[in-house]
Amino acid sequence: MIGASLYYYISPIYSPPEMRKLVLIALGIITIIIPALLLILLRSTGRITSFNIEKVGQRKLPLYITLVVFYIAITKVIPQSRSYELYYFFVAMMGSTLGCLVFVFFKIKASIHMLAISGLTTFIIGLSIHYQTNLVLLIGVLVLLNGAIASSRLLLKAHSSTELILGMCIGSIPQFLAFAYWL
């Protein structure tokens, strides 16, 4: 949702305000509201023990749900925006989620928080290059947020430094690979 909002703010390509609003509302519903309701359902049925999902094995179902959410966004919402940059951002985020799921099968917990913020940061760097726009301030803020999120995850003892680095790599690498298609 944040990535799409920033894309519309940064992109010099005209898109009708009504279309932007509809895309953002649809993305808000399928990437925030529906997953939040499903997490509450998983918690109330005992499929996950807490919203932090500390146990590696309990991450499978939420990650499968996230893959479905990204698939719906890619096939139903993003094509309406006619934005290939946004399309490949979501494709790369789906790839990141799939990568995180693969690690779960090996009982390795990667930081999904770091996956998300590093994927967003990499996407914004790509937009800066693509549109030849000076986004140094925004990129600097995002890099600071990367550090703040990593620090908070360490302070909360939610992850080890290895899990944070793994999450950062899983978030960034698919975005870099997607650059080949839209940059």
GUFI-721416 format. One line per 4 residues: number of its first residue (from 1); for each residue x, y, z of N, C-alpha, C. Coordinates in nm, 2 decimals. Example, Ala and Ser with C-alpha at 12.3 -4.5 7.8 and 13.67 -1.06 7.14 Angstrom:
# GUFI-721416
1	1.32,-0.57,0.78,1.23,-0.45,0.78,1.32,-0.33,0.78 ~ 1.28,-0.22,0.71,1.37,-0.11,0.71,1.29,0.00,0.79;
This chain:
# GUFI-721416
1	0.08,-0.12,0.00,0.00,0.00,0.00,0.09,0.13,0.00 ~ 0.19,0.13,0.09,0.28,0.24,0.09,0.36,0.25,-0.04 ~ 0.40,0.14,-0.09,0.47,0.14,-0.22,0.39,0.20,-0.33 ~ 0.26,0.16,-0.34,0.17,0.21,-0.44,0.15,0.36,-0.42;
5	0.13,0.40,-0.30,0.11,0.55,-0.27,0.23,0.63,-0.31 ~ 0.35,0.58,-0.27,0.47,0.65,-0.31,0.49,0.65,-0.46 ~ 0.45,0.54,-0.53,0.47,0.54,-0.67,0.38,0.65,-0.73 ~ 0.26,0.66,-0.69,0.17,0.76,-0.75,0.22,0.90,-0.72;
9	0.28,0.92,-0.60,0.33,1.05,-0.57,0.45,1.09,-0.65 ~ 0.54,0.99,-0.68,0.67,1.01,-0.75,0.65,1.01,-0.90 ~ 0.57,0.92,-0.95,0.56,0.90,-1.10,0.51,1.03,-1.17 ~ 0.59,1.07,-1.28,0.54,1.18,-1.36,0.44,1.14,-1.46;
13	0.41,1.02,-1.47,0.31,0.97,-1.57,0.17,1.00,-1.52 ~ 0.09,1.06,-1.61,-0.04,1.10,-1.57,-0.13,0.97,-1.55 ~ -0.20,0.97,-1.45,-0.31,0.87,-1.43,-0.42,0.94,-1.37 ~ -0.55,0.92,-1.41,-0.66,0.99,-1.36,-0.67,0.97,-1.21;
17	-0.70,1.08,-1.14,-0.72,1.07,-0.99,-0.82,0.96,-0.94 ~ -0.93,0.95,-1.02,-1.03,0.85,-0.98,-0.97,0.71,-0.99 ~ -0.89,0.68,-1.09,-0.82,0.55,-1.11,-0.72,0.53,-0.99 ~ -0.64,0.63,-0.96,-0.55,0.62,-0.85,-0.62,0.58,-0.72;
21	-0.73,0.66,-0.70,-0.81,0.64,-0.57,-0.86,0.49,-0.57 ~ -0.92,0.45,-0.68,-0.97,0.31,-0.68,-0.87,0.21,-0.66 ~ -0.75,0.22,-0.72,-0.64,0.13,-0.70,-0.60,0.13,-0.56 ~ -0.58,0.24,-0.50,-0.53,0.25,-0.36,-0.64,0.19,-0.26;
25	-0.76,0.22,-0.29,-0.87,0.16,-0.20,-0.87,0.01,-0.21 ~ -0.86,-0.04,-0.34,-0.86,-0.18,-0.36,-0.74,-0.25,-0.29 ~ -0.62,-0.18,-0.31,-0.50,-0.24,-0.25,-0.51,-0.23,-0.09 ~ -0.57,-0.13,-0.04,-0.59,-0.11,0.10,-0.68,-0.23,0.16;
29	-0.78,-0.26,0.08,-0.87,-0.37,0.13,-0.80,-0.50,0.12 ~ -0.73,-0.53,0.01,-0.67,-0.66,0.00,-0.54,-0.68,0.06 ~ -0.47,-0.57,0.09,-0.33,-0.59,0.15,-0.33,-0.55,0.30 ~ -0.44,-0.48,0.35,-0.44,-0.45,0.49,-0.56,-0.51,0.56;
33	-0.68,-0.48,0.52,-0.80,-0.52,0.59,-0.82,-0.67,0.59 ~ -0.82,-0.73,0.47,-0.84,-0.87,0.46,-0.73,-0.95,0.54 ~ -0.60,-0.92,0.52,-0.50,-1.00,0.59,-0.51,-0.98,0.75 ~ -0.55,-0.86,0.79,-0.57,-0.83,0.93,-0.68,-0.92,0.99;
37	-0.79,-0.92,0.91,-0.91,-1.01,0.95,-0.87,-1.16,0.96 ~ -0.79,-1.20,0.85,-0.75,-1.34,0.85,-0.65,-1.37,0.96 ~ -0.57,-1.28,1.00,-0.48,-1.30,1.12,-0.56,-1.32,1.25 ~ -0.66,-1.23,1.26,-0.75,-1.24,1.38,-0.82,-1.38,1.38;
41	-0.86,-1.42,1.26,-0.93,-1.55,1.25,-0.83,-1.67,1.28 ~ -0.71,-1.66,1.23,-0.60,-1.76,1.26,-0.57,-1.76,1.41 ~ -0.57,-1.65,1.47,-0.54,-1.64,1.62,-0.65,-1.70,1.70 ~ -0.77,-1.66,1.66,-0.89,-1.71,1.74,-0.91,-1.86,1.72;
45	-0.87,-1.92,1.61,-0.88,-2.06,1.59,-0.76,-2.14,1.64 ~ -0.66,-2.07,1.68,-0.54,-2.14,1.74,-0.44,-2.18,1.63 ~ -0.46,-2.14,1.51,-0.36,-2.17,1.41,-0.23,-2.10,1.43 ~ -0.23,-1.98,1.49,-0.11,-1.91,1.53,-0.13,-1.88,1.68;
49	-0.02,-1.88,1.76,-0.04,-1.85,1.90,-0.04,-1.71,1.94 ~ 0.03,-1.62,1.85,0.03,-1.48,1.87,0.04,-1.41,1.74 ~ 0.01,-1.28,1.74,0.02,-1.20,1.62,0.17,-1.19,1.57 ~ 0.26,-1.21,1.66,0.40,-1.20,1.63,0.45,-1.32,1.55;
53	0.38,-1.43,1.56,0.41,-1.55,1.49,0.56,-1.59,1.51 ~ 0.59,-1.62,1.64,0.73,-1.65,1.67,0.77,-1.78,1.62 ~ 0.68,-1.88,1.62,0.72,-2.01,1.58,0.73,-2.02,1.43 ~ 0.84,-2.07,1.38,0.87,-2.08,1.23,0.76,-2.16,1.16;
57	0.71,-2.27,1.21,0.61,-2.35,1.15,0.48,-2.28,1.13 ~ 0.45,-2.19,1.22,0.32,-2.12,1.21,0.32,-2.01,1.10 ~ 0.43,-1.98,1.04,0.44,-1.88,0.94,0.39,-1.93,0.81 ~ 0.38,-2.06,0.79,0.34,-2.11,0.65,0.20,-2.06,0.61;
61	0.10,-2.07,0.69,-0.03,-2.03,0.64,-0.04,-1.88,0.62 ~ 0.01,-1.80,0.71,0.01,-1.65,0.68,0.08,-1.62,0.55 ~ 0.19,-1.69,0.52,0.27,-1.66,0.40,0.19,-1.71,0.28 ~ 0.12,-1.82,0.29,0.04,-1.86,0.18,-0.07,-1.76,0.15;
65	-0.13,-1.71,0.26,-0.23,-1.61,0.24,-0.18,-1.48,0.17 ~ -0.05,-1.44,0.21,0.01,-1.33,0.15,0.04,-1.35,0.00 ~ 0.08,-1.47,-0.03,0.10,-1.50,-0.18,-0.03,-1.49,-0.25 ~ -0.14,-1.53,-0.20,-0.28,-1.52,-0.26,-0.31,-1.37,-0.27;
69	-0.29,-1.29,-0.17,-0.32,-1.15,-0.17,-0.24,-1.08,-0.28 ~ -0.11,-1.11,-0.29,-0.03,-1.05,-0.40,-0.07,-1.10,-0.54 ~ -0.11,-1.22,-0.55,-0.16,-1.27,-0.68,-0.29,-1.19,-0.72 ~ -0.38,-1.17,-0.62,-0.50,-1.10,-0.65,-0.46,-0.95,-0.69;
73	-0.37,-0.89,-0.62,-0.33,-0.76,-0.65,-0.27,-0.75,-0.79 ~ -0.18,-0.85,-0.83,-0.11,-0.85,-0.96,-0.21,-0.87,-1.07 ~ -0.31,-0.96,-1.05,-0.39,-1.00,-1.16,-0.52,-0.92,-1.17 ~ -0.57,-0.86,-1.06,-0.70,-0.79,-1.07,-0.68,-0.64,-1.05;
77	-0.60,-0.59,-0.96,-0.59,-0.45,-0.93,-0.49,-0.38,-1.01 ~ -0.37,-0.42,-1.01,-0.26,-0.35,-1.07,-0.27,-0.34,-1.23 ~ -0.32,-0.44,-1.30,-0.34,-0.42,-1.44,-0.43,-0.30,-1.47 ~ -0.52,-0.27,-1.38,-0.61,-0.16,-1.41,-0.54,-0.02,-1.40;
81	-0.43,-0.02,-1.33,-0.35,0.10,-1.31,-0.26,0.13,-1.43 ~ -0.24,0.03,-1.52,-0.16,0.04,-1.64,-0.02,0.09,-1.61 ~ 0.03,0.04,-1.50,0.17,0.08,-1.45,0.26,-0.05,-1.44 ~ 0.35,-0.06,-1.53,0.44,-0.17,-1.53,0.53,-0.17,-1.41;
85	0.57,-0.04,-1.37,0.66,-0.03,-1.25,0.59,-0.09,-1.13 ~ 0.47,-0.05,-1.11,0.39,-0.10,-0.99,0.37,-0.25,-1.00 ~ 0.34,-0.30,-1.12,0.32,-0.44,-1.15,0.44,-0.52,-1.10 ~ 0.56,-0.48,-1.15,0.68,-0.55,-1.12,0.72,-0.53,-0.97;
89	0.68,-0.42,-0.91,0.70,-0.41,-0.76,0.63,-0.52,-0.69 ~ 0.50,-0.54,-0.73,0.42,-0.65,-0.66,0.47,-0.78,-0.70 ~ 0.51,-0.80,-0.82,0.57,-0.93,-0.86,0.69,-0.97,-0.78 ~ 0.78,-0.87,-0.76,0.90,-0.89,-0.68,0.86,-0.91,-0.53;
93	0.76,-0.84,-0.48,0.72,-0.87,-0.34,0.66,-1.01,-0.33 ~ 0.59,-1.05,-0.43,0.54,-1.19,-0.43,0.66,-1.29,-0.43 ~ 0.76,-1.26,-0.51,0.88,-1.34,-0.51,0.95,-1.34,-0.37 ~ 0.96,-1.22,-0.31,1.01,-1.22,-0.17,0.94,-1.30,-0.07;
97	0.80,-1.30,-0.08,0.72,-1.38,0.00,0.74,-1.53,-0.02 ~ 0.75,-1.56,-0.15,0.78,-1.70,-0.18,0.92,-1.74,-0.13 ~ 1.02,-1.65,-0.14,1.15,-1.68,-0.08,1.15,-1.71,0.07 ~ 1.07,-1.62,0.14,1.05,-1.64,0.28,0.99,-1.77,0.32;
101	0.89,-1.81,0.24,0.82,-1.94,0.26,0.91,-2.05,0.24 ~ 1.00,-2.05,0.14,1.10,-2.15,0.11,1.19,-2.17,0.24 ~ 1.23,-2.06,0.29,1.32,-2.07,0.41,1.24,-2.13,0.53 ~ 1.11,-2.11,0.54,1.03,-2.16,0.65,1.03,-2.32,0.64;
105	1.03,-2.37,0.52,1.04,-2.52,0.50,1.17,-2.57,0.55 ~ 1.27,-2.49,0.56,1.40,-2.53,0.61,1.42,-2.49,0.76 ~ 1.31,-2.45,0.82,1.30,-2.41,0.96,1.39,-2.28,0.99 ~ 1.40,-2.19,0.89,1.47,-2.07,0.90,1.38,-1.95,0.90;
109	1.38,-1.87,1.00,1.29,-1.76,1.01,1.36,-1.63,0.97 ~ 1.31,-1.57,0.86,1.36,-1.45,0.81,1.27,-1.33,0.86 ~ 1.32,-1.22,0.88,1.24,-1.10,0.92,1.16,-1.05,0.81 ~ 1.03,-1.06,0.83,0.93,-1.01,0.73,0.93,-0.86,0.73;
113	0.95,-0.80,0.85,0.96,-0.66,0.86,1.07,-0.60,0.77 ~ 1.19,-0.67,0.78,1.30,-0.62,0.70,1.28,-0.65,0.55 ~ 1.21,-0.76,0.52,1.18,-0.79,0.39,1.10,-0.68,0.33 ~ 1.00,-0.64,0.40,0.91,-0.53,0.35,0.98,-0.40,0.33;
117	1.05,-0.35,0.43,1.11,-0.22,0.42,1.22,-0.22,0.32 ~ 1.30,-0.32,0.32,1.41,-0.32,0.22,1.36,-0.34,0.08 ~ 1.25,-0.41,0.06,1.19,-0.42,-0.08,1.13,-0.28,-0.12 ~ 1.07,-0.21,-0.03,1.02,-0.08,-0.06,1.13,0.02,-0.09;
121	1.24,0.01,-0.01,1.36,0.10,-0.03,1.42,0.08,-0.17 ~ 1.43,-0.05,-0.20,1.49,-0.08,-0.33,1.40,-0.04,-0.45 ~ 1.27,-0.05,-0.43,1.18,0.00,-0.53,1.19,0.15,-0.55 ~ 1.20,0.22,-0.44,1.21,0.37,-0.45,1.34,0.41,-0.52;
125	1.45,0.34,-0.49,1.58,0.36,-0.55,1.56,0.34,-0.71 ~ 1.49,0.23,-0.74,1.46,0.21,-0.88,1.38,0.32,-0.95 ~ 1.28,0.37,-0.88,1.20,0.48,-0.93,1.28,0.60,-0.95 ~ 1.37,0.63,-0.86,1.46,0.74,-0.87,1.55,0.74,-0.99;
129	1.60,0.62,-1.02,1.69,0.60,-1.14,1.60,0.61,-1.26 ~ 1.49,0.54,-1.26,1.40,0.53,-1.38,1.35,0.66,-1.42 ~ 1.30,0.74,-1.33,1.25,0.87,-1.36,1.35,0.99,-1.36 ~ 1.48,0.95,-1.33,1.58,1.05,-1.31,1.54,1.16,-1.22;
133	1.49,1.12,-1.11,1.44,1.22,-1.01,1.52,1.21,-0.88 ~ 1.55,1.32,-0.83,1.63,1.32,-0.70,1.54,1.29,-0.58 ~ 1.55,1.17,-0.54,1.48,1.12,-0.42,1.57,1.08,-0.31 ~ 1.68,1.15,-0.30,1.78,1.13,-0.19,1.72,1.14,-0.05;
137	1.64,1.24,-0.03,1.58,1.26,0.10,1.49,1.14,0.14 ~ 1.40,1.10,0.05,1.31,0.99,0.07,1.39,0.86,0.09 ~ 1.49,0.84,0.01,1.57,0.72,0.02,1.65,0.72,0.15 ~ 1.70,0.84,0.19,1.76,0.85,0.32,1.67,0.82,0.44;
141	1.55,0.86,0.43,1.45,0.83,0.54,1.42,0.68,0.54 ~ 1.41,0.62,0.42,1.38,0.48,0.41,1.50,0.40,0.47 ~ 1.62,0.44,0.44,1.74,0.37,0.49,1.74,0.39,0.65 ~ 1.70,0.50,0.70,1.69,0.52,0.84,1.58,0.43,0.90;
145	1.47,0.42,0.83,1.37,0.33,0.87,1.41,0.18,0.87 ~ 1.50,0.14,0.77,1.55,0.01,0.77,1.63,-0.01,0.90 ~ 1.71,0.08,0.94,1.79,0.07,1.06,1.71,0.07,1.19 ~ 1.60,0.16,1.19,1.51,0.16,1.31,1.44,0.03,1.32;
149	1.39,-0.02,1.21,1.32,-0.15,1.22,1.41,-0.26,1.26 ~ 1.53,-0.27,1.21,1.62,-0.37,1.25,1.66,-0.36,1.39 ~ 1.68,-0.24,1.44,1.71,-0.22,1.58,1.60,-0.26,1.67 ~ 1.48,-0.22,1.63,1.36,-0.26,1.72,1.34,-0.41,1.72;
153	1.37,-0.48,1.61,1.35,-0.62,1.61,1.46,-0.69,1.70 ~ 1.58,-0.63,1.70,1.68,-0.68,1.79,1.65,-0.65,1.93 ~ 1.60,-0.53,1.96,1.57,-0.50,2.10,1.46,-0.58,2.16 ~ 1.36,-0.61,2.07,1.25,-0.69,2.11,1.28,-0.84,2.12;
157	1.41,-0.87,2.08,1.46,-1.01,2.07,1.36,-1.10,1.98 ~ 1.31,-1.03,1.88,1.22,-1.10,1.78,1.30,-1.18,1.68 ~ 1.42,-1.13,1.65,1.51,-1.19,1.55,1.66,-1.17,1.59 ~ 1.74,-1.26,1.53,1.88,-1.25,1.54,1.93,-1.16,1.42;
161	2.05,-1.11,1.43,2.10,-1.03,1.32,2.11,-1.11,1.19 ~ 2.13,-1.24,1.19,2.13,-1.32,1.07,1.99,-1.32,1.01 ~ 1.89,-1.33,1.09,1.75,-1.33,1.04,1.71,-1.20,0.98 ~ 1.77,-1.09,1.03,1.74,-0.96,0.98,1.81,-0.94,0.85;
165	1.93,-0.98,0.84,2.01,-0.97,0.71,1.94,-1.06,0.60 ~ 1.90,-1.18,0.64,1.83,-1.26,0.55,1.70,-1.20,0.50 ~ 1.62,-1.14,0.59,1.50,-1.07,0.55,1.53,-0.95,0.45 ~ 1.64,-0.88,0.48,1.68,-0.77,0.40,1.71,-0.82,0.26;
169	1.79,-0.93,0.25,1.83,-0.98,0.12,1.71,-1.04,0.04 ~ 1.62,-1.11,0.11,1.50,-1.16,0.05,1.41,-1.05,0.00 ~ 1.41,-0.94,0.06,1.33,-0.82,0.02,1.39,-0.74,-0.10 ~ 1.52,-0.73,-0.09,1.59,-0.65,-0.19,1.62,-0.72,-0.32;
173	1.67,-0.84,-0.32,1.71,-0.91,-0.44,1.60,-0.92,-0.54 ~ 1.48,-0.97,-0.51,1.38,-0.97,-0.61,1.35,-0.84,-0.68 ~ 1.36,-0.73,-0.60,1.33,-0.60,-0.65,1.44,-0.56,-0.76 ~ 1.57,-0.59,-0.72,1.68,-0.57,-0.81,1.66,-0.66,-0.94;
177	1.62,-0.78,-0.92,1.60,-0.87,-1.04,1.48,-0.81,-1.13 ~ 1.38,-0.75,-1.07,1.27,-0.70,-1.14,1.31,-0.57,-1.22 ~ 1.42,-0.51,-1.18,1.46,-0.39,-1.25,1.49,-0.42,-1.40 ~ 1.53,-0.54,-1.42,1.56,-0.58,-1.56,1.44,-0.57,-1.65;
181	1.32,-0.57,-1.59,1.19,-0.57,-1.67,1.13,-0.43,-1.68 ~ 1.17,-0.34,-1.59,1.10,-0.21,-1.60,1.20,-0.09,-1.59 ~ 1.32,-0.11,-1.56,1.41,0.00,-1.54,1.48,0.04,-1.67;
